[in-house]
Amino acid sequence: MNIEERLIEIEIKVTSQDDLTQELSHLVYQQQKQIDELRALCTALVKRLGETGSDSAEPDAYTHEKPPHY
C-alpha cells in the first residue's frame, strides 16, 4: 500500500467520522428539543393540578368513592 492509497483511506475515514458527528449532533438537538417540550408540559400539568386543587373548596366527588369491586 503506497502513501497515496493510505491518504485516500484516511480521508475516507475522516469524512465518515464527520458525517457521523453531524448525524449525532442532529440527534442530540432533536432529543433536547423533545426534553424541553416534555419539561414544559410537566410544568403546565403541575400548574393545572395546583389550580384545580385550590379552586374547589369541596373534595372531588370521586376522591372517596370506593371502586366497584368492594
N, C-alpha and C positions, 0 to 999 in steps of 0.2 A: 504494500500500500504506500503510495507516494504522498508527498506533502499536500498536493492539490486535492487528492481524494479525501485525505484526513480533514482538510479545511472545509470542504464541501459537507462532510459528515457532521462536523462541529456546527456549521451554520444551520444545517437542518435541525439539529438538536436544540439550538438556541431559539430558532423560530418556533419550534414545537413548544418549548418552555414558555415563550412569550404568549403564544395562543392560550395555553393552559392558565397562565397567570391572569390574562384578560377574562377568561371564562369564570375563573374562581372569584375574581373581583366583582363581576356582574352578579354572581350568585350571592355573594355576601351583601351586596347592595339590595338585592331583592329580599333577602331574609331580614335585613334591618328595617326595610320599609314595612314588611309584614309585622315585625315585632312592634314597631311604632303604632301601627293601626290597632293591633291587639291591646296594647297598653292604653290607648285612647278609649277603646271600647270598654275595657275593665274599669277605667276611671269613670266613664259615663254610667256604667251599671252600678257602681258603688254609690255614686251621687244619687242615682234614681232610687236605689234601695233606701238610702238615708232620707230622702224626701218622702217616700211612701210611708216609712215608719214614723216620721214626725208629723205628718199631715193628719193621720187618723188618731183620734183620741181613744176610740174603741178598738179592741183587738179584732183582728181579721176573723170572720165567721168560720173559716176553715182551719184556723190555728189549733183549736181544741177539739175538733171533730175526730172521732175515732175511725180508723179505717174499717171498711165493711166486713173484714174477716174477724172482727172482735165480737 
